[in-house]
Amino acid sequence: MNEAATTTGLIPLTIGSMETFQLQAYKNRLPWDLTGGSAQLLLADPTGSLTTINATIVGQGVQANWTVGGMSGTWARAWKVTDSTGVVQISRPIAFAVISSPA
């Protein structure tokens, strides 16, 4: 049972935990059919080093799993999606925190 709540700031992920990231892709404000395309989850650590995780296309959505590793600090994540015709979009980065152990 979760006995702690985060109401402000970055939501922390703990080193060693398995996290699932999901994306519902839109293009021109409509659900984007990514069938036959590809997607990657882009993770930038606190030093700016980039990790790329290949994602799975699930219907009109995208899913990627990551075992949290690396260093504690503020990270950023973004998606790079490519449809079957080669159209590429990269999402705006979202910051998140990585911690070594829960409080």
Residue, then its C-alpha position, 0 to 999 in steps of 0.5 A: m500500500n502506498e502510504a506517501a503522496t507527492t503533491t508538488g514537484l517531480i514524481p520520483l522513480t527509484i533506482g532498480s524499479m521497473e517502470t512502464f511508460q505509455l504514450q497515446a500519439y496524436k497528429n493534427r489533433l487526431p489519434w495517430d495510426l502508428t501501425g508499421g512505424s516505430a517509437q523510442l523512449l529518449l531518456a536524458d540523465p542529469t549529465g545530459s547523456l542520452t539513453t534510447i529504449n525501443a518501444t512497442i506499438v500497441g494499437q494507436g499507442v506506444q509502450a516502453n519498459w525501463t529498469v531504472g538505472g544510472m544516477s540519482g537526480t533530475w532526468a528528462r524523457a521524450w518520445k520519438v515516433t515514426d509512422s509507416t510513411g517516415v513522418v517523425q515527431i519528437s515530443r517535448p521533454i518531461a522532467f522526472a526525478v530518480i532517487s536511490s531509495p524511497a523515503 
